[in-house]
């Protein structure tokens, strides 16, 4: 991360305060954003956390609504972007950078392994996390679209990397279905926003019908694995060691306590 400084300019009689910022390199390298979008630069400038951000982290209303992480990032991002445009993988990179700048590189969390006697506290150096290798050969610059042929039905689908705006829409739709006592629909709803065409047909009604009635479970499993492989993101899998016992490919979870273990939720 490259360090810069931002000046906080107050009224004329007030002193000017400078605080450092860092440049975060995005896993997508900006390649999936259209030309002219600030995110197409492949980097975002964020400021260091202050008391204001700690207030955000402990805001009971934000915690209750489940928006505290997004409120935090919106406060930290200096680059003028549309937050809804931010790819989820790029948002993860900003989350990790913010945690390192705010509270240091060492992150402790609890982990349970079947060979251990109970839950253990483990520590990870967040600076060792790396972005997943980016499959630039699959990307048309400025276009958020990928292709995959489903192995069982040989159906050709196109799909996109989900953005924060997509995640918000998915959450709203799921909550709406829950209000009418619909069966759990998280997986199918997510697929309806991820898939962008079926055998060349981009009609939303066609896509929804395909997901509900023709997307075989074994094809879905293969697709989700491929999605994880090609979509830009941070590799959150790490190696931990407790009392000489080494466990590889442990996937970290990110929540409010990722930033401030003492937050009273």
Buried (B, 14 or more C-beta within 10 A) or exposed (E): BEEEEBEEEEEEEEEEEEEEBBBBBBBBBBBBBEEEBBBBBBBBBBBBBEEEBBEBBBBEEBBEEEBBBBBBBEBBBBBEBEBEBBBBBBBBBBBBBBBBBBBEBEBEBEBEBEEEEEEBEBEBEBEEBEBBEBEEEEBEEBEBBBEBEBBEBEBEBBBBBBBBBBBBBBEEBBEEBEEEEEEEBEEBBBBBBBBBBBEEEEEEEBBBBBBEEEBBEEBBEBBBEBBEEBBBBBBBEBEBEBEEEEBEEBEBEBEBBBBBEEBEE
